[in-house]
Amino acid sequence: MSRHYPPDAKWHEMERGGIIPQAGNATEYTVGGWRNEHPVRDNECCIDCLFCWIYCPDVAVHIKDESVKYQGFSSDHCKGCGICAAVCPKDCIEMVPGGEFQPDEPGQSEEE
């Protein structure tokens, strides 16, 4: 059975078997507008293991390519899921109430 959707629909019918036709496209979508918590990192505690970067489902953790070090969180891509805080082996990331990142908070990304 084939369904027809409007051409301006932002989603598409998935193929059977859960095939992802466009993997790695999280940067194309902003999801930060509906979070009710956001991560704050303790810069003194962090060991730059990058578990937060590896496990983040929405490319919200920025790293510096040349040094492979944590740079900050992206407010456009962080949906407040808390996975980064859950996987941090040193408990350096805390989820705090509020959807907006504050410029003076530690761990804020320089690039938005």
matplotlib code that plots the C-alpha trace (Angstrom):
import matplotlib.pyplot as plt

x = [0.0, 1.5, 0.8, 1.2, 2.3, 2.5, 5.8, 6.6, 6.3, 9.4, 9.3, 9.2, 7.8, 10.5, 11.4, 10.7, 13.4, 14.2, 16.7, 17.9, 18.2, 20.2, 22.4, 24.4, 22.0, 21.5, 23.3, 20.5, 17.8, 17.6, 15.9, 17.1, 13.9, 11.9, 14.2, 13.4, 16.8, 20.3, 23.8, 26.4, 29.9, 32.5, 35.6, 37.9, 36.6, 36.5, 39.2, 38.3, 37.2, 34.6, 32.0, 29.5, 30.5, 30.3, 26.9, 25.1, 22.4, 22.1, 25.7, 25.3, 28.8, 31.4, 35.1, 38.2, 39.3, 43.0, 43.3, 40.3, 39.2, 35.7, 34.7, 31.1, 27.5, 25.4, 22.1, 20.7, 21.2, 20.9, 17.4, 18.1, 18.0, 20.7, 22.6, 25.8, 25.4, 24.5, 27.6, 30.2, 32.5, 33.5, 30.0, 31.2, 28.0, 24.9, 21.4, 20.0, 16.5, 15.8, 15.9, 18.3, 22.1, 23.5, 26.6, 28.5, 27.9, 31.1, 31.2, 29.3, 30.3, 32.1, 30.6, 26.9]
y = [0.0, 3.3, 6.6, 10.0, 12.9, 16.6, 17.6, 20.1, 17.4, 17.4, 13.6, 10.6, 7.1, 4.7, 1.6, -1.7, -3.0, 0.4, 1.5, 5.0, 6.6, 9.6, 8.7, 11.5, 14.3, 15.6, 18.9, 19.8, 20.0, 22.3, 20.7, 23.0, 25.1, 22.7, 21.5, 22.2, 21.3, 21.9, 20.6, 22.5, 21.1, 21.5, 22.5, 21.7, 18.1, 17.1, 14.7, 15.1, 11.5, 12.7, 10.2, 13.0, 13.7, 10.0, 9.3, 12.6, 11.7, 15.2, 16.5, 19.0, 18.6, 20.6, 19.6, 21.3, 19.2, 19.9, 19.1, 16.7, 18.5, 19.5, 23.0, 23.4, 22.5, 23.7, 25.4, 24.7, 20.9, 20.1, 18.8, 18.3, 14.5, 14.2, 11.4, 13.4, 13.7, 10.0, 8.7, 11.1, 8.9, 11.8, 13.3, 16.6, 17.4, 18.4, 18.9, 22.2, 23.5, 26.0, 25.7, 28.5, 28.3, 31.2, 32.9, 32.9, 29.2, 27.0, 24.8, 27.1, 26.7, 29.6, 28.6, 28.6]
z = [0.0, -1.1, 0.6, -0.8, 1.2, 0.4, -1.3, 1.5, 4.2, 6.5, 6.9, 4.6, 4.9, 6.1, 4.1, 5.7, 8.0, 9.5, 6.8, 7.4, 3.9, 5.1, 8.0, 9.7, 9.0, 12.6, 11.9, 9.4, 12.2, 15.2, 18.2, 21.0, 21.1, 23.2, 25.9, 29.6, 31.0, 29.6, 30.5, 32.4, 32.5, 35.3, 33.4, 36.3, 36.6, 32.9, 31.7, 28.0, 27.5, 25.0, 26.1, 25.9, 22.3, 21.4, 22.9, 22.0, 19.5, 18.1, 17.6, 20.4, 21.8, 20.0, 19.9, 18.7, 15.7, 16.0, 19.7, 20.0, 23.2, 24.4, 23.3, 24.4, 23.9, 20.9, 22.0, 18.5, 18.7, 22.4, 23.2, 26.9, 26.9, 29.6, 27.9, 28.2, 32.0, 32.3, 30.5, 32.1, 34.1, 36.4, 36.9, 35.4, 33.6, 35.4, 33.9, 35.2, 34.8, 32.0, 28.3, 27.6, 27.9, 29.9, 28.4, 31.7, 32.4, 32.1, 29.1, 26.8, 23.1, 21.5, 18.1, 17.6]

ax = plt.figure().add_subplot(projection="3d")
ax.plot(x, y, z, "-o")
ax.set_aspect("equal")
plt.show()
